[in-house]
Amino acid sequence: MKKSLLAISLISSFAFAELDTKVVVGASSAKVDGENYTQYNVGYTSQTKLENQIILGFGNTVSYGSVDAGRELIGLDMDLKAGYEVY
């Protein structure tokens, strides 16, 4: 029961908290199986710090890349973050 109350408390605090949101746009390049590979990324991250110094956040990134005409790569990253700020 205590764990449920803690989870509900954290979620409700996070739902009404002011979020610091950042958008991410990027590209990367590599060599895969002897072929050049380029990947493009678009995503965002949001986080907040509660009054008790607990940090909560989440983020999503969508990636697309093409090695050659026959091979395409699509990725989705979903991240959750929880931490405590120590002085």
MDTraj code that builds the backbone (N, CA, C; nanometers):
import mdtraj as md
import numpy as np

residues = "MET LYS LYS SER LEU LEU ALA ILE SER LEU ILE SER SER PHE ALA PHE ALA GLU LEU ASP THR LYS VAL VAL VAL GLY ALA SER SER ALA LYS VAL ASP GLY GLU ASN TYR THR GLN TYR ASN VAL GLY TYR THR SER GLN THR LYS LEU GLU ASN GLN ILE ILE LEU GLY PHE GLY ASN THR VAL SER TYR GLY SER VAL ASP ALA GLY ARG GLU LEU ILE GLY LEU ASP MET ASP LEU LYS ALA GLY TYR GLU VAL TYR".split()
xyz = np.array([
    [0.0814, -0.1191, 0.0000],
    [0.0000, 0.0000, 0.0000],
    [0.0864, 0.1264, 0.0000],
    [0.1952, 0.1253, 0.0781],
    [0.2822, 0.2423, 0.0836],
    [0.3465, 0.2701, -0.0512],
    [0.3836, 0.1653, -0.1240],
    [0.4437, 0.1835, -0.2563],
    [0.3432, 0.2450, -0.3523],
    [0.2177, 0.2030, -0.3440],
    [0.1133, 0.2594, -0.4303],
    [0.0933, 0.4072, -0.4007],
    [0.0899, 0.4438, -0.2729],
    [0.0735, 0.5847, -0.2368],
    [0.1921, 0.6683, -0.2825],
    [0.3125, 0.6136, -0.2693],
    [0.4311, 0.6847, -0.3166],
    [0.4252, 0.7052, -0.4669],
    [0.3885, 0.6000, -0.5421],
    [0.3793, 0.6106, -0.6882],
    [0.2736, 0.7121, -0.7284],
    [0.1576, 0.7087, -0.6650],
    [0.0509, 0.8042, -0.6973],
    [0.0949, 0.9460, -0.6647],
    [0.1639, 0.9634, -0.5531],
    [0.2129, 1.0956, -0.5141],
    [0.3124, 1.1502, -0.6159],
    [0.4085, 1.0662, -0.6582],
    [0.5080, 1.1107, -0.7558],
    [0.4444, 1.1428, -0.8904],
    [0.3528, 1.0567, -0.9353],
    [0.2883, 1.0790, -1.0652],
    [0.2042, 1.2058, -1.0630],
    [0.1280, 1.2277, -0.9571],
    [0.0443, 1.3476, -0.9509],
    [0.1299, 1.4732, -0.9392],
    [0.2399, 1.4669, -0.8653],
    [0.3305, 1.5816, -0.8565],
    [0.3915, 1.6124, -0.9919],
    [0.4267, 1.5062, -1.0651],
    [0.4876, 1.5234, -1.1969],
    [0.3869, 1.5777, -1.2974],
    [0.2604, 1.5348, -1.2859],
    [0.1573, 1.5768, -1.3805],
    [0.1307, 1.7268, -1.3717],
    [0.1423, 1.7841, -1.2517],
    [0.1129, 1.9255, -1.2343],
    [0.2386, 2.0116, -1.2244],
    [0.3529, 1.9530, -1.2415],
    [0.4790, 2.0263, -1.2311],
    [0.5096, 2.0998, -1.3612],
    [0.5936, 2.1999, -1.3505],
    [0.6384, 2.2734, -1.4685],
    [0.7532, 2.1962, -1.5323],
    [0.7395, 2.1624, -1.6611],
    [0.8383, 2.0792, -1.7300],
    [0.9378, 2.1645, -1.8077],
    [1.0624, 2.1257, -1.8019],
    [1.1682, 2.1847, -1.8834],
    [1.1840, 2.0937, -2.0058],
    [1.1387, 2.1399, -2.1234],
    [1.1362, 2.0575, -2.2442],
    [1.2381, 2.1097, -2.3461],
    [1.3100, 2.0166, -2.4056],
    [1.4084, 2.0504, -2.5092],
    [1.3852, 1.9618, -2.6310],
    [1.3981, 2.0203, -2.7501],
    [1.3844, 1.9464, -2.8757],
    [1.5243, 1.9123, -2.9258],
    [1.5399, 1.7914, -2.9785],
    [1.6687, 1.7428, -3.0266],
    [1.6567, 1.7098, -3.1748],
    [1.7474, 1.7629, -3.2550],
    [1.7549, 1.7301, -3.3978],
    [1.9011, 1.7004, -3.4274],
    [1.9267, 1.5879, -3.4950],
    [2.0663, 1.5533, -3.5196],
    [2.0837, 1.4572, -3.6347],
    [2.2088, 1.4339, -3.6664],
    [2.2451, 1.3391, -3.7714],
    [2.3751, 1.2715, -3.7305],
    [2.3916, 1.1473, -3.7737],
    [2.5159, 1.0761, -3.7487],
    [2.5507, 0.9941, -3.8715],
    [2.6778, 0.9584, -3.8806],
    [2.7248, 0.8842, -3.9964],
    [2.8197, 0.7750, -3.9494],
    [2.8161, 0.6602, -4.0188],
    [2.9034, 0.5482, -3.9834],
    [2.9219, 0.4601, -4.1063],
    [3.0071, 0.3603, -4.0924],
    [3.0270, 0.2627, -4.1981],
    [2.9758, 0.1282, -4.1467],
    [2.8764, 0.0691, -4.2158],
    [2.8149, -0.0567, -4.1763],
    [2.8346, -0.1569, -4.2892],
    [2.8987, -0.2695, -4.2596],
    [2.9247, -0.3727, -4.3609],
    [2.9889, -0.3152, -4.4875],
    [3.0809, -0.2223, -4.4690],
    [3.1515, -0.1629, -4.5816],
    [3.0728, -0.0566, -4.6567],
    [2.9525, -0.0243, -4.6117],
    [2.8682, 0.0770, -4.6768],
    [2.8543, 0.1975, -4.5838],
    [2.8482, 0.3163, -4.6415],
    [2.8260, 0.4360, -4.5620],
    [2.6818, 0.4387, -4.5131],
    [2.6629, 0.4789, -4.3887],
    [2.5312, 0.4828, -4.3267],
    [2.5122, 0.6193, -4.2629],
    [2.4006, 0.6842, -4.2937],
    [2.3657, 0.8116, -4.2325],
    [2.2318, 0.7977, -4.1631],
    [2.2231, 0.8497, -4.0423],
    [2.1005, 0.8412, -3.9638],
    [2.0592, 0.9810, -3.9203],
    [1.9289, 1.0102, -3.9276],
    [1.8735, 1.1389, -3.8862],
    [1.7833, 1.1171, -3.7652],
    [1.7915, 1.2069, -3.6667],
    [1.7184, 1.1922, -3.5407],
    [1.6353, 1.3164, -3.5113],
    [1.5149, 1.2950, -3.4601],
    [1.4301, 1.4030, -3.4110],
    [1.3678, 1.3537, -3.2809],
    [1.3722, 1.4368, -3.1776],
    [1.3146, 1.3935, -3.0506],
    [1.3012, 1.5078, -2.9534],
    [1.2610, 1.4725, -2.8329],
    [1.2489, 1.5713, -2.7269],
    [1.2719, 1.5053, -2.5915],
    [1.3072, 1.5874, -2.4940],
    [1.3181, 1.5426, -2.3557],
    [1.2458, 1.6442, -2.2673],
    [1.1822, 1.5967, -2.1637],
    [1.1159, 1.6825, -2.0658],
    [1.1544, 1.6330, -1.9277],
    [1.1783, 1.7257, -1.8372],
    [1.2094, 1.6876, -1.7006],
    [1.1669, 1.7979, -1.6055],
    [1.1527, 1.7604, -1.4798],
    [1.1194, 1.8557, -1.3752],
    [1.1896, 1.8139, -1.2460],
    [1.2149, 1.9121, -1.1607],
    [1.2708, 1.8840, -1.0290],
    [1.1666, 1.9240, -0.9261],
    [1.1261, 1.8295, -0.8426],
    [1.0265, 1.8551, -0.7404],
    [1.0899, 1.9258, -0.6215],
    [1.0071, 1.9777, -0.5318],
    [1.0575, 2.0520, -0.4154],
    [1.1453, 1.9676, -0.3246],
    [1.1261, 1.8359, -0.3241],
    [1.2082, 1.7477, -0.2399],
    [1.3334, 1.6987, -0.3136],
    [1.3740, 1.7676, -0.4225],
    [1.4957, 1.7432, -0.5010],
    [1.4903, 1.6163, -0.5854],
    [1.3745, 1.5542, -0.6001],
    [1.3600, 1.4389, -0.6890],
    [1.3444, 1.4898, -0.8321],
    [1.4193, 1.4305, -0.9230],
    [1.4152, 1.4678, -1.0643],
    [1.3415, 1.3580, -1.1402],
    [1.2402, 1.3965, -1.2178],
    [1.1647, 1.3035, -1.3005],
    [1.1665, 1.3535, -1.4438],
    [1.1791, 1.2619, -1.5400],
    [1.1815, 1.3039, -1.6796],
    [1.1494, 1.1909, -1.7742],
    [1.1262, 1.2273, -1.8997],
    [1.1004, 1.1302, -2.0048],
    [1.1454, 1.1897, -2.1376],
    [1.1630, 1.1050, -2.2372],
    [1.2038, 1.1518, -2.3690],
    [1.1740, 1.0485, -2.4756],
    [1.1607, 1.0956, -2.5973],
    [1.1369, 1.0099, -2.7133],
    [1.2230, 1.0593, -2.8280],
    [1.2770, 0.9677, -2.9054],
    [1.3538, 1.0013, -3.0244],
    [1.3174, 0.9055, -3.1365],
    [1.2928, 0.9604, -3.2545],
    [1.2667, 0.8801, -3.3735],
    [1.3888, 0.8947, -3.4637],
    [1.4395, 0.7822, -3.5150],
    [1.5588, 0.7815, -3.6002],
    [1.5270, 0.7138, -3.7327],
    [1.5866, 0.7670, -3.8402],
    [1.5718, 0.7067, -3.9728],
    [1.7081, 0.7056, -4.0406],
    [1.7410, 0.5939, -4.1025],
    [1.8666, 0.5842, -4.1758],
    [1.8530, 0.4896, -4.2928],
    [1.9373, 0.5095, -4.3931],
    [1.9359, 0.4248, -4.5119],
    [2.0794, 0.3865, -4.5456],
    [2.1053, 0.2546, -4.5520],
    [2.2392, 0.2069, -4.5873],
    [2.2530, 0.2047, -4.7391],
    [2.1570, 0.1467, -4.8055],
    [2.1522, 0.1473, -4.9513],
    [2.0050, 0.1381, -4.9924],
    [1.9767, 0.1226, -5.1198],
    [1.8386, 0.1221, -5.1683],
    [1.7566, 0.0088, -5.1082],
    [1.8187, -0.0992, -5.0666],
    [1.7449, -0.2140, -5.0152],
    [1.7314, -0.2207, -4.8643],
    [1.8057, -0.1370, -4.7902],
    [1.8035, -0.1472, -4.6438],
    [1.7802, -0.0111, -4.5800],
    [1.6702, -0.0013, -4.5078],
    [1.6395, 0.1187, -4.4323],
    [1.6267, 0.0806, -4.2849],
    [1.6632, 0.1716, -4.1986],
    [1.6552, 0.1478, -4.0548],
    [1.5708, 0.2568, -3.9903],
    [1.4734, 0.2151, -3.9107],
    [1.3895, 0.3096, -3.8372],
    [1.3944, 0.2696, -3.6908],
    [1.4162, 0.3661, -3.6028],
    [1.4253, 0.3372, -3.4602],
    [1.3410, 0.4317, -3.3776],
    [1.2956, 0.3841, -3.2640],
    [1.2219, 0.4649, -3.1683],
    [1.2811, 0.4389, -3.0305],
    [1.3297, 0.5434, -2.9667],
    [1.3846, 0.5338, -2.8317],
    [1.2891, 0.6026, -2.7362],
    [1.2568, 0.5353, -2.6272],
    [1.1715, 0.5926, -2.5240],
    [1.2453, 0.5788, -2.3914],
    [1.2655, 0.6888, -2.3223],
    [1.3434, 0.6896, -2.1994],
    [1.2626, 0.7477, -2.0842],
    [1.2801, 0.6907, -1.9667],
    [1.2273, 0.7448, -1.8422],
    [1.3444, 0.7713, -1.7489],
    [1.3345, 0.8790, -1.6716],
    [1.4439, 0.9148, -1.5827],
    [1.3879, 0.9475, -1.4447],
    [1.4540, 0.8978, -1.3425],
    [1.4205, 0.9320, -1.2043],
    [1.5507, 0.9431, -1.1282],
    [1.5623, 1.0452, -1.0463],
    [1.6855, 1.0634, -0.9705],
    [1.6664, 1.1581, -0.8535],
    [1.7726, 1.1814, -0.7833],
    [1.7717, 1.2696, -0.6674],
    [1.8944, 1.3589, -0.6762],
    [1.8743, 1.4891, -0.6641],
    [1.9857, 1.5831, -0.6708],
    [2.0531, 1.5931, -0.5351],
    [2.1821, 1.5639, -0.5326],
    [2.2609, 1.5695, -0.4096],
    [2.3438, 1.6967, -0.4126],
    [2.3459, 1.7665, -0.3027],
    [2.4247, 1.8899, -0.2951],
    [2.5641, 1.8625, -0.2537],
])
top = md.Topology()
chain = top.add_chain()
for i, resn in enumerate(residues, 1):
    res = top.add_residue(resn, chain, resSeq=i)
    for name in ("N", "CA", "C"):
        top.add_atom(name, md.element.get_by_symbol(name[0]), res)
traj = md.Trajectory(xyz[None], top)
